[in-house]
Amino acid sequence: MNQMIKIGIVGATGYTGVELLRILSNHPNANIAVVTSRGDAGTKLCDMFPSLRGVYPDLLFTHPDEAKLDECDLVFFATPNGIAMTQTVELLNKGVKVIDLSADFRIRDIATWEEWYKMTHACPDTVKQAVYGLPEMNRDKIAKAQLIANPGCYPTCVTLALLPLLRAGCLKANAPIIADCKSGVSGAGRKGAVANLLCEAGDNFKAYGAAGHRHLPEIKQNIGDIASGFADNFIFVPHLTPLIRGMHATIYVQAENAANLHETLLEFYSGSLFVDVLPCGVLPETRSVRASNFCRIGVVKAPQTDNAYILFSVIDNLVKGAAGQAVQNMNIMFSLPENEGLKITPVLP
């Protein structure tokens, strides 16, 4: 008999919350018991999201104050920053596992978190209990965790490309690492904002957060956890593209003379279910991962240079960058096959 996991989703009306519902609808071990919304309490889920008609026909949104989250085995927080940290401690004390898709538990240094997120942390002592939920980096710790800090989309895309190379000592110490990244508009969340309007984002391309993006300290923390001597020389510039979903990172690195970056990537991810290292010279496209939990990575040597290389990493920001990775973490936490519910073929065209 399959193990059934009683699940609550806080913030189920956002893009990542709906992605969780879509993915978990095909998960044989998932029992969605509670979905919360302050503004839409009492509304049928399928009335708000017709794509889920017939999947969750009787599920109603519950007001967070009335939701019985403490009766769940697992609660996902697909909420804006600052929400999960006010409710997580009580759930943990009652034995409920928590996967937070916001940034509330990602940064271990509380002063750094408060500087970048412009608020006082509600439970700083709980942050040390959180395991950073990048399975390819922390799989063994995730299996034993009660609280998971699900990574951000940019940090996932960048860290997966750098992880094997930093761990193997392939990159030149003190040389800069430059991450030139692009995201679809859904990365900004499901909210009304002028910059996200079709007439503003369509037929346009722009950089943003060049003076400092909130994902910068998260990526630098990851780099520092993997290898010393690289985080201080990391440069990150995000861009907004006229896509709905998709994320592309172009990363410039300096390799040690004897390093074989492609072979190192291939060896490290040889058993990975969700990271696909492409043949030499083949470059990934965002459409090759659309609506899936895959990350595809390519690498080329920069022409007319001695040891400069360019890495290319693509993910779907809503899946491997958020909801899909959260389900991957759930599977590991409950000793299920890592790809359960995630055997999703990318959508083309």
N, C-alpha and C positions, 0 to 999 in steps of 0.2 A: 504494500500500500504506500502511495506517495506521501511524503511529509508535506502537510499543508501549512503554509506560513500566513498567519493573519496579519494583514498589512494596513497601515494607515498612511495617507498622503496628505500632508499639510501644504496648502498652496497648490491645489490640483487644477486651478484654472489658468496657470501660466503655461508657457511653451514647454518647459521641462516637465511640469506636472502632467500635461497631456501626453507627452512622449513616454513617460513612465506608464501611464494607463495603456497606451498602445502596445508597448513592449510586453507588459505584464499580462495582457489579454491572451498571449500565446504561451504563457509560462505555466506548466502543469502543476507547479507547487504554490502558486500565488492565489491567495484569497483576499481580494480587496474588500475590506470591511468598513473603512472610514475614509471619506474624502471631505476636506474642509474648505469653506469659503465664507468670509465675513459678509460679502455683498450679495452672495447668491444662495444663501442657506435656504433649504427647502426646494430648490430647483433640481429637476432630474438632470443627471449628468448628460444623458443622451439628448436632452432638449437643447443644451448649450453646445454640445459637440456632436453633430449628426453623424460624423464618421464613426462614432462609437455606438450607434443604434444597433441593437441586437447583441451587443457585446456585454454591456452593463445596463440592461433594460430597467432595473428597479433601483439603481444606486442614486441616492440623493446627496446633495451637498449638505453638510452639517456645519453649523456655526462652531468655530473653534472652542468657544466657552462651553459647549454642550457635547463636544466629541469625546468619546470614551477611548482615548488614545492609549491609556494605561492598560487596556485589555488586549492590545495588539502584541504580536511577537516582534514586529519591526515597524518603525515609523520613518518615512522619508520626509525631509523638509525641503520642499521645492519653493522656497520663500525668499524674499529680499533679505539682504544682510541685516542682522540685528534681531531677527525673529527667533530662530532656532535656539540661540543662546539663552533665551528667557524661559524655555520650556524643557530643554534637554535634561537638566539635572534631575528634575522630578521623574522623568521617564526612566532614566538610568537607575535611579534608586528603586524603582519598581520592577527592574529586571528586563525592561524593554530595550531592544537594540535600536540604534539610531544611525541613519545615514543622512548627513547634512549636505545638500547640494549648494548651499550658500558658502560664503567665505568665513563664517563665524569661528571655525576651528582649524583653519588651514595654517595660520601663521603662529608659530610657537612663541615668539617674542611679543608679549602683550603690548609693550610700548610701540613697537613697530606697527602692529595691527591697528591700534588706536590712532596712530598718526595718519595712516593711509585710509582708514574707513571713517574717520571723523566722528567717533562715538566711543563711549566708555564700555568696555567689555563687561557683560553681566555675570559671567562665571569664569574668570581667568584661571582658577585652579583646575577647572575641568579640561582645559585645552591640552594639558599634558597627558590626559587619558586618550585623546583622539589619535587614531592612526591615519596617516595620509593615504588616501585610497587610490593610489596608482598601482594596480595589481602587478604590473611588470617590474615594479621596483620594490614593493612591500608585501608580496603575496602571503608569506608566512605570518607576518604581523596581523594582516587583515583577517586571517582565519581565526585568530584568537581575540579579536576586538569586539567591544560592545558599542563603541562610538567611532564612526568613520567620517573623516573630513574628505568629501568627494572633491577631487581637484577641479580647478578652473579649466576652461577650454583651451586658452592659449598655453598655460603651463603644461597641459597634457600633450598638445601638439609639439611643443618645443622639447620637452623633457624626454619624450620617447625617442626622438632623433639623437639626442646627446648622451643619453644614459649609457649605452654600451661603449661608446667611445671614451667617455670620461672614466668609466670604471676600468677600462683596459689600458688607460694611459696613452691613448692614441693622439691626444691633442697637446699642442705645445703650451706649456705653462706660461702664464702671464701674457699670452697673446690674446687679443680681443676676440670675443664671440659676438657676432652681430645677427640678431633675429629680426628679419623683416617679415611681418605677419599680416595676413588679411582675413577678415571675417565677414560672414553674411550678416544681414540686419537682425536676424532673430537672436543673435548674441546679446542684443541690448534688452531682451525680454519683451513680454507682451504688455506693453503700456503705451499710452498716448504721449508722444514726444515729437516735436516738429522735425527734428533731425531724422526720425525714422519714417516719415511720411513718404509715400511713393514718389511724389514730385520732388522731394529733397534728396532721397537716396538713390532713386533710379537714374540711370544715365549719368552717374557721377562716381568719382573715386577720390578718397581723401584720407590723409593721415589724421590720427587723433591721439591724444594722450602722450604726445612725444616728450613732454616735459615730465612725465611720470604717470604710468598706468598702474592701477591697483594690482595687476597680476605680476608686475615687476618683482616685488619682494618675494612673492611665492616661487617664481622661477629661480631667483637667486638662492633662496633657501634650498630648493631641490639640488641645484648645482653644488652648493656647499656641502650638502649631505652625501653627495656622490664622490666628490674629489675636491681637495683644497687647492687654492691658487687660481681659480677661474671666475668666481662670482663677481669679484670687484671689477673685472674687465668685460662684463656682459652688457650689451646694448640691445634694447628692445623697442621697436616702433610698430604699433598696430595701425592697420588701415581698415576703413569701411568700404566694402564692395557692394555693388548692386545685385547681390544674391540674397535669397531667403535663408538658406542654410549652406554651410560649408566653411572650412577654415584651411588656410594654406600658409605654411611657414617656410621661408627661404632663409637658411642659416649659413653664415659664412664663418669658416673656421680655418685655423692653421694646424696642420698635422705634423707630428714627428716624422722625420725623413723615412724611417723604416716601416711606418704604420700602413696597414692596408684597411682603409675604412670600410670598404664594401664587405670584405671577408669578416671583419669584426661584427658588423651589423647582422650579417647572415647567420653567423654562429650563435650570437646572443639570442636572436629571435627564431632560431630553428624550430623550437617546440611551441612557439606562441600561436594561440588560436586567433588573435586579433591584430597582430602586427605583421605586415607583409612587406618584406624588403624586395624591391624590384630589381631586375637584372641591371647590370652596369649600363649607365647612360640612359635608362628609361626613367622618365619623369612622371610623377603621380599627378592626377587631376582630381579636383574636388568631386566631380560627378562619379568617380570610381568608388566613392565611399558613401554616397548620399543615402541617408536613412538607415545606415548600417553602423555596426560597432567597430569597424575596421579602422586602422591607421595604416596608410601606405607610405613607404619611405624610399626615396631615391638619393643617389649621391653621384656627383661628377667632380672631376678635377678641374679647377679653374684653368683655362688655357693660358699658356705662356707664363706660368708661375712654377715655382719649385715645390711648394708644399701647401698651397691654398686649395681648399675644397669647398664645395657648395652642397649642403644637405637640403632636401625637400621633403616636407612632411605634410600630409593632408588627413583631416578627420571631418566627420560631421559634428559640428559644434553642439548640436542638441543630443547626440547619441554618445559616441565615445567621449565627447567633451562634456557630457552631463548625464542624461538619464540612462543611456546604455551602460556606461561605466558604473553607475550606481547599482544597476541590476547585476553586473559582473561582480561587484563587491558583495552584494547580497548572496549570490551563489557561493562565493568562497566562505563567507561567514557561516552559512548553514550547511557546509560540506556537500554542496550540490555540484554537478558538472559545471565548469566555469562558463560554458556557452549555452546553458539552459535558457531558453526563451530568447536567445540572441543569435540564432541561426538565420539571420536576415540578409538576404541578397541585396546589394545596392540597387537603387532605383535608377533606371535609364529610360529615356534620355533625360 
